[in-house]
Amino acid sequence: MTTPGRLRLAVSVLVTVGAVLLGTAAAAEPPARHPAAHGACDPIDPTACLLPFPNDYFTVPDPVSPTGKRVRFTANAMPATVQGTPIDPTEWNRQDGFSPGSPILVHVPGLDAAATGVAPVTDIGRSLAPDAPIVLLDTATGKRTPYWAELDAHAAGQPDRQLLIIRPAVALAEGTRYVVALRGLRDRNGKLIPAPTAFRAYVTGAGHGPRDRRAPQIKRILAELTRVGVKRHSLHLAWDFTVASRQGLTGRMLAIRDGAFATLGAAAPSFTVTQVTDYSEQQDARIARQVTGTVAVPSYLTGSGGPGSRLHYGPAGGDGTPPTTYARPTPSGTTLRADFVCNIPRSASAAEPAHLSLYGHGLLGRPTEINAGNVKTMSAEYDFTFCATSWIGMAAADVPYVAGAFTDLSAFPAVADRLQQSFLNFLFLGRTMIHPGGFAADPAFQDAAGRPLIDVAGGLHYDGNSQGGINGGALTAIAQDWTRSVLGVPAMNYSTLLQRSVDFAPFQSIMDGSYPDKVDQQLIFALLQMLWDRAEANGYAQHMTGNPLPRTPAHQVLMHVAFGDQQVSPAAAEVQARTIGARLHTPALADGWSLDVRPYWGIKPIRSYPYTGSAMVVWNSGAAYAPPPTNLAPAGPEYGEDSHEFPRAQPGAQRQKATFLLTGRIIDVCAGRPCP
């Protein structure tokens, strides 16, 4: 998710900051598990209070929410630090359902995934077999949803804390209730594992009085499973959950966008140029000028808007969003000064002004990533001026705060809140780039005769890599000023990505100190995803291309995926491709490279070129190898060299990107063979 040099720096800072913040916490004993007092815990999985997860047991009726439900976690049900401090559930309790990409978590004592025939990530198609031991049922359509499942590899050797993780292979439909059913589960000796006592009592109807609120829920679930041929007495466990609505996932950001641009009206955003650097050809053969400065953006954050600030919530807005989820500008009308860096290529002139594109930087990075060699080459070869701003919330300045948040995750909501403000910062920077009264009217973006060096009439585009590919998917879904985006080494769903990334190692070390229990850790990833959905592609993917969000155009997306990527899991990129309807360049890989039974299952191929639509192209450096088929990062020499930065540096990839951004056509730059 970042460049090697910056990764080493980030690791050093994180470990140092984490050690300071943790103090002696790592030596403390984990707190006792909270009892299932007052019905706060679901009795059907006693391993941890919030299991199984996600789960409508942890919701309450809400007549004003789009789903008719509201999440209700109690503090004593939440994972707690080694000091015994539970995560504050306030922000989660604003939700009207669970994440469309939530890991589905449950503990099955003694489960052997291979003996049971659970569908692994290498054979997703098996999840839809008639006799599959796990059924993920869409109750609105009566159809089953594909997934893969894995035992938590980080809990190997701790069977009482090792969860089964079921990961949807495509985003779950918004506002829809799903049923999870487990059946025919076996241990390593092939023996059937009996159903939990509490669940078995619900199935038989024994031992539960009329006031037991779980009983009618289970009764409905059993009836729905019976209708699709899943026999109740074959069940090991079954439960249901509701996915958050479109409004619950995207309503905050749409309200922020629409409110800010309504205030802006037809004007260009206010901006300040702080430095103009002209390069001689000897200094830089590709870039003629760099311009830095700030753009004024309405602040929707508390205080100064710096790390740790939160969205400012006010009364309900005109779009009907509940007051608990509607963000408003700060009462004082404060503006943020969003930083920007723009590089004008040497190829730009008044006769041939540069095309305009935003650029999204990588993990915990800076907008100066546009100074990378591959970005400069793309600028020079195809006459692009790239401008970038910081993904505040997950930018370089946020490293200490993010590290601290993993010592006490009650602080995490600020990360998601600041990321939403960063989306607005990008949108305002983009408007400044293409508005005739914006950059084009400033001498910093003109030649000596006062003629613009940038082409405002040609429109705006987006190109991002790594974190810029992940967050860029969400940004694309809300963009009104452009319709085509390139997402380099992208994916969606941080709850899937984190433990599959070598970049997460320092965070994992910090979390091991504060939240050492492996069950708690998996619950934390699922909980974090509920908030991350507001600010990364997982919460927006169903509207990224077709089915656009209100007041938003449809978009095309080109995904460039690196085979064997050690920082952003290709498995999570494939989930995104299935969700957005991207087509696949085939053959994607030469024979023998993939470990999958059917590589790129569920992603339809591109039939002919040029192709107009959204696509995924896999680039194979030849130096990287398939990652582990579980939730482990591909760390170690057996996985070869990291291919994360390979696609963006390939001349063919850059030509394909430029053609797509400027024409909407995807061309075959690999001559009918795997790329490169």
N, C-alpha and C positions, 0 to 999 in steps of 0.2 A: 504494500500500500504506500510505499515511500521509496526514496532512493537509498542505496546502501550507506552512503556517508551520513545522511540525515538520520537513518535508522540507528546507526551506532550512537549518534549524539542523543537521540530520543531515549534509547535504552539506558544510557548513562544517567541522563537527567531523571528518568522515571525511577530507576533503582535507588538513586540518592534521595530523591524526594520521598519515595515510598518508605525508605528506611526511617527517615526523620518522622514522617507522619505516623508510622506504625509504632515507633518506640519499642516497648517491650510487649506489645500486644500478641506477637506470634508465640510467646511463651505461655500465654494464658490457655486455660482449658476451655473447650467449646461449652456454651451454656446448655443447661438442660433443655430438652425439647418442651415446647409449650403444650400444655394439656388441651384436649379438645373440649374446653369449657364452653358452655352456653351455645353449643352447636357451631362454633367457629370453624371446626375442622370437619372434613368429609370423612365419615367412618369407613368408607369402603377401601381406603388405602391408608393404614395407620403409620406408614413409614415417615411421613412428614405432614404437617397440617394442611398445606396447600395441594397435596397430591390426591387424586390425579389432577393434572394441569394440562391445558386450561379446562375450566369446569364451571358450568352454570350454577353449581351449588354456591359459588361465591359471587352471585349476582342477586339483586333485589328488583322488584318491579319498579319501573319509572315511566309513567304515562307520557311524559314530554320528550323522552329520548326516542330517536328514530327506530331503535330496536325494541323499545318497550322495556329495556333492562338497563341497569346501571351496575357496574362492578362494585362490590363491597368487600374489601379486605379489612380485617381487624389487625391492629398493630401486633397483637400477640400471635397472629398466624404468620407473620412475615419473617423471612430469614433475619437472623440477628448476628451482630459482630461477636468476636470472642469476649468482649466486655459485656455482652448481653443487651446491646442496643438494637432494637428491631428497626428495619427500614420503615420510614414514615409512609403509610399508604395513601396519603391525601391525594397526590397527583394521579395515582392509579385509579382512585375512586371517581375521577371525572369521566372515565371511559364508559362507553355504552356496549362494550364487548371486548373480545380478545383479538390478538394480532392475526391477520390473514396468513402469516407465515410462522405462527407460534410453533416451537418445538412442543410436541405432545409427550408428556412425561408421566411415567408410572413405574412403580417397583414391582417386579415379579420375582419372588424368591426362587433362586435356583435355575432361572431361565437359561437355556442354551439356545442361542439364536439360530445356529446352524441345524441343530437337531429338530427345531421347530419349523424350519423352512421360512423364516422371516425374510422379506425382500430386502436385500442390501442395496447400497448406492450403486453397485455394479450391475444390478438386475431389477430396475424399477418396475419393469413390466410385470414381474411376478406379483406385485402388490394387488393386481386386479384379477388374479386367478380366482376361479369360483370357490376354491377351498382355502384361500389365503388365511393365515391365522390372525391377521389384523385386518379389520374392515373400517374404513373411514367413509362414512355415509353422509352425503348431502341430503338433508331431510326435505329440502325444497324441490329437488328433482328426483329423489329416489335413486340417484346414481352414486357409484363409488368413485372416490378421488384417489389418484395415485400418490404414492409416498415411498420413502425408504425408511428403514429402521435400523438402529444400531444400539448396542450396549455402550454405556459411557466408558470409553477406554481410559479416562483419567481415574476411574474408580476400580480398575482391574486390581484384584487382590483384596477388595473390600466388598464382598458380595452383598452384605446387608445395606450398603450405601450405593450400589451400582444400579442406576436407573436405565430403563428402556426408553430410548428417545425415538419418537416417530416424527419424521420431517416431511411435510407436504411437498410434493414434487412440482406443484403449481400453486399459485396463490389461491387461498380459499375465498369463496365469494363473500363480498361485503354483506353485512347484515343478515347472514344466513346461519342457521343452527346446524351443527354437525353432531353425529353420533360416532363414538369410537367403541369398537367391540373387539375383544381379545378372546380367542378360542383355540383349543387344541395346543396349548403351550406345553413344552416338554423340557425336562432337565437333560443333563449330559448323558444320562443312561437311557434316554428315550421314554422315560416315564412321564405320564401326564401330571401336571402341577395342579393341585386342587384349587378351586376358587376361594378367595378370602371368605372367612366366616360371615362377616357382615353383609357382603354382597350376596352370598348364597341364601342368607335369611330373607333378603328382599325378593329374590327369585322365587323362593318357596312361599313367601307371604307369612313366614313365622316370626314372631317376636317383635313386631312393630305396631305401635298403637296408632290411633287415628290422627294424632297430632304430629306424627313424624313427617316432616316436610320432604324428606328424601323419598319416601315411599311412592307418592304419585309421580315423581320425576322418573324413577326407575320403571314404574309400570308403563309409562308412555314410551320410554326407550325400548323396552322389551317388545311392545306391540309394533313399533316401527321396524325393528330388526326382523321380527317374524314375517312382516310383509315382504321383505326382500330375501327371504329364505335362510336367515340366520336363526337357528333354533336356540331358544332360550336356555335349555338345559345343557347346551354345548359350551356356554359362555364361561370364561374365566372371570371377566370383568367387562362392564359397559358403563359409559357415562356420556354426557353431552355438553356442548359449549356453543356459544354464539359469537360469531365474528363481529367486530366493530363495524359500524355503518360507514358509508362514504363520508357523511358529515362528521362523524366522530374521528375519522382518520385524517381528513384533509380540511375540515371546516375552519380550524384555526388559521391555517396558512392562507386559505382563500379569503378569509375576512381581512387578514393583514394586507394581502396584496391589493384587494379591491379598495379597501379604505385608503391606503397610501396613494394609489394612483388616482383615485377620485380627488384627493386633495391636490395632487400635482396638476391635474387637468391636462391641458395641451402644451404646457410649458416643458422646457428641458430641466432636468434636475440641476441644482446648483452644484458647482464643482470648483475646486481650487487646484491649479497646477503648482506643485512645489519644486519640481526640478526637471529640467530638460537637458539631456546629454546627447550631443551629436558625436558620432563616431566616424573617424576616418576609415577608409577602406582597409588600411593596414591594421587598425584596431579591431575592426569587425567587418568581415567581407559580406556578411549577410544582413546585419541590422544597421540601419543608418541613424536611427534616433530612438532613445528611450525616454518616455515621459512618465513621471510619477506624480501622484497627488491624492486627493480625497474627493469623494462625492457625498453630498449631504443626503441622508436617508432618514425618514421619520423613525424614531425609536419606539419600539413596542416593548422595551425592556425596562425593568426597574433600575433606579439609580443611574450610574454612569453607563450602564450597558456592558461593562467589562465582565471577565470570567466570574461566574457565580450569580450573575443577574438572572432574573426570571421574567417571563412574560407578565405584562400588566393586564390583569383580568378586570373586566367591568361588566355592566349590565348587558342583557341580551341585545344582539344586533338585529338589523332588518332582515337578515337571511334566515331568521328563526333558530339560529344556533343557541343552545342553552346558555344561560349566563355563566355557568361553571366552565365553559369551554371557549368563550369568545374573548379574544385578546384585543386590547385597545391601545392607541398611542399613549405614551406617558402623559399624565394630566398637564404637565408644563409645556407640552409640545416640543420636547427635547428632540434634537436630531443627533444621529451618529455620523461621524466622519469616517466613512468606509474607505480604506486605502485602495489604491489601484496602481498598477504598473502596466504600461503599454509599450510594445516594441513595434516600430514602423520599419518595414523591410527596405533594403536598398533598392528593390525592384519597384517600389511605389513612386508614382509621379503624379502630377496634375492631370496628365493625359491618361494614365492608367492608375487611378487611386486604388489603394489596397482594399481587399475584401475585409470584412469585419467579423471577428469571432471572439466570444468569451473563452477563457481557458480555466478549467477547474484543477486545482493542485491536489497533491496526494496527502497521505495521513500526517496530521499534525504539522503541516507544511506552511509554505509562504507563497504569495503570488509571484515572487521572483523565480518560480519554477519555469516561467516562460523564457528564462535565460538558458534553459537546457538546450543542448545541441540539437536534439531532434525537433524541438519546437522552433528554434531559429531556422533550421533547414526547411521545415514546412512553410515558414513565413516567407523565406527567400524564394523557394522554388515555385510557390503557388500564389505569391503576392497577398499574404494575409497579415493584417495587423491583429495580433492577439492582445487582449487586455484581461487582466486577472485581478481578483480581490480575494480577501481571506475568507475561508470557511470558518468564521468565528464560531466558537463552540468546540471545534476540532482543528484548530490552527496552532502554529508554533507557540503563540502566547498562552494557549490553554493547557500546555503540558503539565504544569504543576497542579492546576485545578483537576484535570482528568485523573492524574495519579492519586490525588487526595480523595476523589470520589470513590475510587475502588477500595478505600479504607472504610468508608461509610457511605453506602449507596443512597441514603436519603438526599445526598447532594447531587445525584445524577440528573434529576429533572432539569437543572440549569443547562446541562449540555444540550439536550434536545431543544430547549427554549432558545438558546443562542443560535443554534443551527437554523431555526426557522427565521430568525432575524437575518442570518447570512443569506438566505434565499432572497429576501427582499433587497439586500445589498447588491446581489448579483443582478437582479432585475432592474434596479435603478442604474447600475453601471451600464447595463445593456442599452437602456433607453438613452442614456447620455451619449453612447457611442453612435447611435443611428439618428438622433434628433438633429435637424439642420442647425438648431441653435445650441447644440452641445459641443462635443469635441471639435467638430468640423469648423466651428466658428472661432476657434481659439488658435492663435499663432503657433502654439506648440504642435499642432496637427496640420500645419500649412507649410507650403514652400516659401521661398524668399519673396515671391510676388503675391503672397496672401491667398494662394489657391489651395484648397483642401487636398491632402494626401490620402484621405480615407474616403471610401465610397459609401455614403449613407443611403444612396438609392438602391444599392444592391442587397440591402437587408442584413440581418444578423444571424449568426450561427453559434453553435456551442461545440467545444471539444474539451474533454476532460479525461484524466487518467487516474486509475486506482481509486482513492477516495473521491476524486473528481468524476470518476465513472459511476461510483455508488450513489453519492449525493446528486450527481448530475442527472440521474434518472428521475429523481423526484423534482428537481428544478425544471427539467424538460416538461414534465406533466403539468406544471403551473405556468409555463412560459407563454406569453401572449405576443412577444416580439420576434420569435423565430419558430420554425417548424421542423428543422432538421438538426439532429445532434449526433455526434460521434462519442460513444462511451468506450474508452480504452481500458482494457483489463478490468471490466466492471463485474458487478454482481448485485444482489440485494440480500438483505436479511443478515444483520450483524450477529444474531444469535447462532446462525449457522457458520458464519465466517470466522468468528473470533478464535476458537480453539483450533481451527484448520489453518491458521496463519502464523508464520514464524514471527510476525510483528507483535503478536499478543503475549509473547513470553514474559516481558517485564510486568505487564498488567496481571498475568496469571500468578506471578510470584507475590505481588502485592495482595491479590485477592486470597491466596493461600494463607497469608498471615491473618487477614481480618475475617474471612469466611472460609475456614478450612474444611467444613463438611461438604463432601462431594454432592450430596443431594441438594443442599442449599445453593451450591454453585450453579447447578443446572436450572434450578428455579430462578435464580438471579438472571441468567441469560434470557429466560422466557419473560421475566418481568421487565427487564430493560428493553426488550423488543417492543413491548406495548407502547413505550414512550418514543423509542427510536423511529417507530413507524411514522411519526409526525414529521420526520426530518431526513428520511432516506427512502430509497426506491421501493422498499417493501410495502410501505403504506400507500404508494401512488401508482404502482406498476399496472394496475387494472385500468388506468387512464393515461398511461404514458404514450400510447400510440392511438388506437381506436378508443371509442367510448370516452371522449374527452370530458374533462371537468367543466362545470358551468363557466361560460364566458371565456372559453379557452379553445384554441384551434386544435385539430388533430395533428399528430407529429409522426415523423419517421425517425427511426433510430438505427444506427449501425454500431453493432457491438464487435469489438476486436478482443478476442479471448486468447490468452497465452496457455498453451498446453503445458501442464506441469507447474503452473504458477504456484509459487510457495508463499505468496503474500495474500492473494485474493483467490479463494477457492473456485475453480472452474465449475464444480458441482452447483454452487449457488448462482453462477452465471447461467447455467442451463435452466434453473428454475425460472429465472427472469425471462429467458428466451421463450419458454413455453407460455408464460403468463402474457407477454406482450404480443405473441404471435409472430415472432421473428423467424425467418426462414434461414436454413443452414447452407453454407457453401459446402458442396460435396464434390469429391470425397474430402471429408474434413481431416482425416488422418490416414497415413499409409497403414497397411495391414500390420498388426502386431504391436502397435503403440498403445492402444487402449486396453484396459482390463475388463471393460464392460461386456456383458453378454450381447447387448445391442447398443453400440455407442450412440450417444445423443438421442436416446429414446424419447419419443413424443415430440421431436422438433422436425417439422417438415422441411424437405430440401428445396433449394432454389432450382426451378426446372429449366430456366433459360436466362441468358444475359443479353442486354442489360436488364436488371431487375429493379422495379420501382416498388418499394415497400420497405419493411424493416428486416434486418438480417443479422446473423451472427457468423463471423468468420473466425476460424481457429487457426492460430499461427504456432508452428512447432519449430523451436530453435534447434531441435536435435540434441540438445545438451541436458534437457530436463526429462524426468520420468514421472509416471503416474503417481499421484499422491496416495497416502494410506486410505483404505476404504472405510475409515471411521473418523471420529472427531479428534484426530491428531494432526499436528502440523508436519509437513514433509521436511523435517530437520534431519540432516545427516548426509554423508557423502553418497549413500545409495540412491538419493533422489536427484543427483546431478546438480548442475548449475541452475540457479534461479532464472526462470524465463520471463519474469514479471515485466521487465523493461524491453523485451525483445520486439513485440509488434510495432510499437511507436517509432522504432528506429529503422524499419524496413522501407526502402524506397517504394516498393509496390504498395505497402500499406498506406503510405502518405499519399500516393497517387489516387488510391481508392477513396481515401477520406476526402481529399479535395474535390474529386469528381462528385461524390455524394453530396457534400455540403453545398456545392454551387449549382448542381443540376437535379438532385434528387434521384439520380440513377446510380445503382450499384453495378460496377463493372468487375469482370473476372480478371484479376491481375496475376493469377496463378496458373493460367493456361490449362484449365480443366483438371489440375492436379491439386494435391494438398498444398497449403501455403506454409512456408514460402516456396 
